[in-house]
Amino acid sequence: MAAMKPRTGDGPLEVVKEGRGIVLRMPLEGGGRLVVEMKPDEVLALGEAIDNCDGLKK
Protein backbone atom coordinates (compact mmCIF):
# COMPACT_ATOMS: atom_id res chain seq x y z
CA MET A 1 0.00 0.00 0.00
CA ALA A 2 1.34 3.42 -0.92
CA ALA A 3 2.23 5.83 1.85
CA MET A 4 -0.31 8.57 2.35
CA LYS A 5 1.40 11.93 2.52
CA PRO A 6 -0.45 14.98 3.77
CA ARG A 7 -0.94 17.63 1.12
CA THR A 8 1.25 20.57 1.92
CA GLY A 9 0.69 24.08 0.63
CA ASP A 10 0.87 24.79 -3.06
CA GLY A 11 4.27 26.39 -2.66
CA PRO A 12 6.07 28.64 -5.10
CA LEU A 13 7.07 27.96 -8.68
CA GLU A 14 10.43 26.22 -8.44
CA VAL A 15 12.93 24.67 -10.81
CA VAL A 16 15.73 22.56 -9.33
CA LYS A 17 18.40 20.19 -10.60
CA GLU A 18 17.89 16.72 -9.17
CA GLY A 19 20.36 14.10 -10.31
CA ARG A 20 20.67 14.23 -14.09
CA GLY A 21 17.30 15.91 -14.62
CA ILE A 22 15.69 19.25 -13.91
CA VAL A 23 12.43 19.26 -11.96
CA LEU A 24 9.77 21.93 -12.45
CA ARG A 25 7.14 22.32 -9.72
CA MET A 26 4.36 24.68 -10.80
CA PRO A 27 1.40 25.65 -8.57
CA LEU A 28 -1.98 25.00 -10.18
CA GLU A 29 -5.15 27.02 -9.88
CA GLY A 30 -7.45 25.13 -7.56
CA GLY A 31 -4.61 23.63 -5.50
CA GLY A 32 -1.75 21.24 -5.91
CA ARG A 33 1.30 21.46 -8.11
CA LEU A 34 2.28 20.08 -11.49
CA VAL A 35 5.63 18.29 -11.25
CA VAL A 36 7.61 17.63 -14.44
CA GLU A 37 11.10 16.17 -14.75
CA MET A 38 12.98 17.13 -17.92
CA LYS A 39 16.37 16.71 -19.52
CA PRO A 40 18.48 19.88 -19.87
CA ASP A 41 17.88 20.05 -23.65
CA GLU A 42 14.12 19.81 -23.07
CA VAL A 43 14.33 22.72 -20.62
CA LEU A 44 16.13 24.83 -23.24
CA ALA A 45 13.50 23.93 -25.86
CA LEU A 46 10.71 24.85 -23.44
CA GLY A 47 12.37 28.19 -22.66
CA GLU A 48 12.70 28.95 -26.35
CA ALA A 49 9.05 28.04 -26.98
CA ILE A 50 7.95 30.33 -24.14
CA ASP A 51 10.15 33.18 -25.45
CA ASN A 52 8.55 32.83 -28.91
CA CYS A 53 4.97 32.70 -27.60
CA ASP A 54 2.64 35.38 -29.01
CA GLY A 55 1.24 37.84 -26.50
CA LEU A 56 4.20 37.97 -24.11
CA LYS A 57 5.62 41.36 -23.22
CA LYS A 58 9.31 41.71 -24.08
C-alpha positions as CSV (number, residue, x, y, z in Angstrom):
1,M,0.0,0.0,0.0
2,A,1.3,3.4,-0.9
3,A,2.2,5.8,1.9
4,M,-0.3,8.6,2.4
5,K,1.4,11.9,2.5
6,P,-0.4,15.0,3.8
7,R,-0.9,17.6,1.1
8,T,1.3,20.6,1.9
9,G,0.7,24.1,0.6
10,D,0.9,24.8,-3.1
11,G,4.3,26.4,-2.7
12,P,6.1,28.6,-5.1
13,L,7.1,28.0,-8.7
14,E,10.4,26.2,-8.4
15,V,12.9,24.7,-10.8
16,V,15.7,22.6,-9.3
17,K,18.4,20.2,-10.6
18,E,17.9,16.7,-9.2
19,G,20.4,14.1,-10.3
20,R,20.7,14.2,-14.1
21,G,17.3,15.9,-14.6
22,I,15.7,19.2,-13.9
23,V,12.4,19.3,-12.0
24,L,9.8,21.9,-12.4
25,R,7.1,22.3,-9.7
26,M,4.4,24.7,-10.8
27,P,1.4,25.7,-8.6
28,L,-2.0,25.0,-10.2
29,E,-5.1,27.0,-9.9
30,G,-7.4,25.1,-7.6
31,G,-4.6,23.6,-5.5
32,G,-1.7,21.2,-5.9
33,R,1.3,21.5,-8.1
34,L,2.3,20.1,-11.5
35,V,5.6,18.3,-11.2
36,V,7.6,17.6,-14.4
37,E,11.1,16.2,-14.8
38,M,13.0,17.1,-17.9
39,K,16.4,16.7,-19.5
40,P,18.5,19.9,-19.9
41,D,17.9,20.0,-23.6
42,E,14.1,19.8,-23.1
43,V,14.3,22.7,-20.6
44,L,16.1,24.8,-23.2
45,A,13.5,23.9,-25.9
46,L,10.7,24.9,-23.4
47,G,12.4,28.2,-22.7
48,E,12.7,28.9,-26.4
49,A,9.0,28.0,-27.0
50,I,8.0,30.3,-24.1
51,D,10.1,33.2,-25.5
52,N,8.6,32.8,-28.9
53,C,5.0,32.7,-27.6
54,D,2.6,35.4,-29.0
55,G,1.2,37.8,-26.5
56,L,4.2,38.0,-24.1
57,K,5.6,41.4,-23.2
58,K,9.3,41.7,-24.1
